[in-house]
Amino acid sequence: MKIENGKIVKLAVVNHLSGEIWGTYEQEGLYPDDFSYPALRASLLGKSPEENGSVPSDYLTELMHSPDFVFQLPIQNFRGVAELTVGMIFKTQIQMKKFSGRITALDDKFVTIDCNHPYQGSSDSHVGFIVQNVRDPSEKELNGGFKSTLIML
């Protein structure tokens, strides 16, 4: 079965930057609606399971630094961490939202974590993918019972 409008598509995706992998995930969604990146969406049309491809990505060049994603937290929040150093990566939850960020500064009272994308502004990136599955939606999924999924690996 080939990818066409109205099919449920499952992909394994690898994001590359200057030849290095910087992120992997699986995505399952209704084609074309759930595949928002235009170059990827266009490249998927007509592909079958086990086919793969790669498209240039301008996603990182479009990301802007947001001061709203930089958090200064009391050092007491890190009790139990043997040694804090600039560059360490932490996952945190703030106001019911989960973030991953890098320590950019610390002193005897505060730890600053920057949760902006670590490669924002980079231009040498592309998205590689392999089509894992293509199927027709079930009757329940056609009637609003389908939820797109994105699973970070």
Backbone hydrogen bonds, N-H to C=O, Kabsch-Sander energy under -0.5 kcal/mol:
donor,donor_aa,acceptor,acceptor_aa,energy
3,I,47,K,-2.7
6,G,31,Y,-3.2
7,K,4,E,-1.9
8,I,135,R,-3.1
9,V,7,K,-0.5
9,V,29,G,-3.1
10,K,133,N,-2.5
11,L,27,Q,-3.2
12,A,130,I,-2.2
13,V,25,Y,-3.3
14,V,128,G,-2.9
15,N,23,G,-3.4
16,H,126,H,-3.0
17,L,20,E,-3.2
18,S,124,D,-3.0
20,E,17,L,-2.4
22,W,15,N,-2.4
23,G,15,N,-1.0
25,Y,13,V,-2.2
26,E,151,I,-2.5
27,Q,11,L,-2.0
28,E,149,T,-2.3
29,G,9,V,-2.5
31,Y,7,K,-3.1
31,Y,29,G,-0.5
34,D,30,L,-2.9
35,F,32,P,-1.9
36,S,34,D,-0.7
41,R,37,Y,-2.6
42,A,38,P,-2.5
43,S,39,A,-1.9
44,L,40,L,-1.7
45,L,41,R,-1.1
46,G,3,I,-2.5
47,K,44,L,-2.5
50,E,131,V,-3.4
51,E,48,S,-2.1
53,G,129,F,-2.0
55,V,127,V,-2.4
57,S,125,S,-2.5
62,E,58,D,-1.4
63,L,59,Y,-0.7
63,L,60,L,-0.6
69,F,66,S,-1.9
70,V,67,P,-1.5
71,F,69,F,-0.5
71,F,113,I,-3.0
73,L,71,F,-0.6
73,L,111,V,-3.2
75,I,109,K,-2.7
77,N,74,P,-2.0
78,F,75,I,-2.0
79,R,76,Q,-1.6
81,V,78,F,-2.1
82,A,80,G,-0.6
87,G,103,I,-2.6
88,M,85,T,-1.9
90,F,101,G,-3.0
92,T,99,F,-2.9
94,I,97,K,-2.6
97,K,94,I,-1.6
99,F,92,T,-3.3
101,G,90,F,-3.1
102,R,114,D,-2.2
103,I,88,M,-3.0
104,T,112,T,-2.6
105,A,112,T,-1.2
107,D,110,F,-2.3
111,V,73,L,-2.9
112,T,105,A,-3.2
113,I,71,F,-3.1
113,I,111,V,-0.6
114,D,102,R,-2.7
115,C,69,F,-3.6
115,C,113,I,-0.6
120,Q,117,H,-1.6
121,G,60,L,-3.8
122,S,119,Y,-2.1
125,S,57,S,-0.5
125,S,123,S,-1.1
126,H,16,H,-1.8
127,V,55,V,-3.0
128,G,14,V,-3.1
128,G,126,H,-0.5
129,F,53,G,-2.5
130,I,12,A,-2.0
131,V,51,E,-3.0
132,Q,10,K,-2.8
132,Q,130,I,-0.6
133,N,10,K,-1.6
135,R,8,I,-2.3
142,L,138,S,-2.2
143,N,139,E,-1.1
144,G,141,E,-1.2
145,G,140,K,-2.0
146,F,141,E,-0.8
149,T,28,E,-2.4
151,I,26,E,-2.8
152,M,150,L,-0.6
153,L,24,T,-2.4
